[in-house]
């Protein structure tokens, strides 16, 4: 796995949990007063994406550098595309 030291500062944010990265907050389409983040968990078995917001396109290069996405956990059916 690439080192977290290679991660750009303006994309996904490193959380306090090793290997866990968070996207920038995005307003929910059905209630803009609420915000949600996507989370990428780096794992030996392949990276896991939790909640897929449409804003991840801008982080695509960084996600690829972190090893891409192997699995995605969908919280709700509207997240499937």
C-alpha positions, 0 to 999 in steps of 0.5 A, a space after each residue: 500500500 502507498 504511504 499516507 505521506 503521499 496523500 495530497 492535503 487538498 483531497 481526502 482528509 486523514 481521520 484520527 483512525 489509521 487508514 481511514 480517510 474522509 471526503 469533504 462534507 456535502 449537503 444532502 440533496 433532500 435536506 441541504 441543512 444536513 451534510 454527509 461525508 464518504 469514507 475510504 478505509 484502506 485494508 489489505 483485503 482491498 479498500 472499502 468505500 462507505 457512502 458514495 457521494 457524487 463529490 468523489 469524482 474530484 478525489 478520483 486521483 487520490 483514491 487511485 493512489 491509495 489503492 482504489 476501491 474494492 468494495 462499497 457499502 451502500 447505506 441506502 438504495 439511492 446510493 447505487 448508480 
